[in-house]
Amino acid sequence: MYTFTGFPEAPVRHLYLHHDGYPTGAAWRFAEALREAPEPLSFLVAFLSTQPNAEPIQRLEQAADAEYRYLVQLVSGADPHLQVQCWRRIPGGDSWNPRCGPMPMAVFIQRFLPGDPA
């Protein structure tokens, strides 16, 4: 489950991807989007373009079977950049446990997808 905040297209957008491969799969998806559009302001559009199976959801509760949750923030300012935070939910549990972040997108990709140049 992915939540995007701070992007011009939508202040908050939730997407659900079945079997995303956990943090390594998320890092791969993020790297794919960055290869298509490396500018932070274009990231959400690129992510949607590279992930046609992403299902828009209105509320996080709609993805009750999700084990991982990612928050991708566009941090605005003089030097806009992307930041990622990740949580994990133990199967059958109700609470989300911090897994990593917040951290720069490039650090997340390097941590979970070593060797990727993105």
N, C-alpha and C positions, 0 to 999 in steps of 0.2 A: 504494500500500500504506500503510495507516494502522495505527499502534500506539498504543493508549491505555493510560496507566498512572496508578495512583493513584485510580481511581474506585471507589466503594463496590460497584458491581455486579460488578466483575471487576478484580483487581489488575493484570492484563495482558491485553489483548485485541488480536488482530491481525485486520484486515479488508482485503479486497482489492476494489478497484473497477476494472473495466476502463475504460481510456480516460478517466481522471479529469480531463483537461484541464490537467494539470500544476499549477503553483502557483495559477494563476488559478482553475482548477476546484476545487481544494482550498479556496481562500478562499471561493468561492461556497457550497460545501457546508457549511463552518464557519458562514458567515453565516446560512444557512437553519436550521441547528440552533439557533443563538442566538436567532433570531426565534421559534422554537417554545418555547424554554426558556432564558431569559437567565442563569439561575443556574448557576455553574460546576459545582456538584455534580450537576446534571441534564443536563449536556452529552452524555455518552455515550448516555443513553437517547434524547435528542432527535436525536442524530446517527443512531442506528439507525432511528428513526422516519422521518426525512426521507430516508434512503438505503436503501430496501428491497432494492436490488440488491447491497448490500455482502455479500460472501462471507466468512464466518468462516474463518480459516485457523489452523492450530496453530503453524506455524513460518514464518518469513520466507522460507525457501528455497522454499516452495510457490508463491511469486509470482516465479518466475525471470524472467519477461518484464517485470517492473515497471521503469520508468525513474526514478520518484520514490518516495521514502519519507518519511513524515511521522510524527513522534512528538508526540503530544498528551498533555501531563501536567497532571493536576490537582495543583496545588501547594497543599497543605493548610496550615492555620495559622489565625490570627485573621482573616485576610482571604483566603480561598481564591480562587485565580485559575487561569486556563488559560495554558499556555505551549506554543509550537509550535517544532519544529525540523524542518528539511527537508534531505534529501540527494538527490543525483542520481547515477544510474549511466549511464555512456555505454553505448549499445547494444552488446552483445557483450562488455562488460567484466564484471569480477568485483567490483570495489571500489566502495564508495559514497563520493562526494565531497560534503563539506558545501556546501550551497547557501545556507542562512540559519539564523539562530537560534543558540541558543534566544532566543525573543522572546515578548512577550505576544500572545495570540490577536488582540486588537484591532489591534495593530501589523501582524501578518501580513496580516490582512484588508485593512487600509488600503493596505499596500504592493502587494498583488497584485490587489486589487479596489477601486481608487480610486473614491471617491464613494459606496460602500456605507455606510449609517449604522450598521451593526452594529459 
